[in-house]
Amino acid sequence: MPVVTGAASVVSLAVPEGPDEWPGCVAFLFRLRDAIGELAELLASRVAVPEGSDCGG
């Protein structure tokens, strides 16, 4: 089972049980790949501007 870990996150993926489940798994992984960049950008922007900060100084 592939596992990706970070400081505060863990993602694990189970291999589908049978070949009939593979197309759905492939589709999910492509959607995940396409969305992960947006999620990373969102989180990076929140780190750059902490919640509750006063942008006006």
Order of alpha helices (4+ residues) and beta strands (2+ residues): beta-beta-alpha
